Amino acid sequence: MSRPAMMVIACLLTALNVLVLAISISQPSRAVTSSYQSLIDDPDFARAVKTIAEQCRVNVDLGKLQC
């Protein structure tokens, strides 16, 4: 494949990516919780948070996770 053809394909793919980001195809979350306490008491939620937090570094001074 020639270099100009590859450049055209790369530009078209870039334009497609920009278009998809602009349209934002992903749907927003529709999670329903009754309260903050219900999340704390939910073992699945606690396990998910622990799994994510284990993969990150915690900056205690700033109160932030860096993944």
PEHUPE-V706441 format. One record per helix or strand. SS is the DSSP state (H for helix, E for strand). FROM is the first residue (numbers start at 1). LEN is the number of residues. If there is no record, write none. Layout:
ss->SS from->FROM len->LEN
ss->SS from->FROM len->LEN
//
This chain:
ss->H from->3 len->21
ss->H from->36 len->6
ss->H from->43 len->12
ss->E from->57 len->3
ss->E from->64 len->3
//
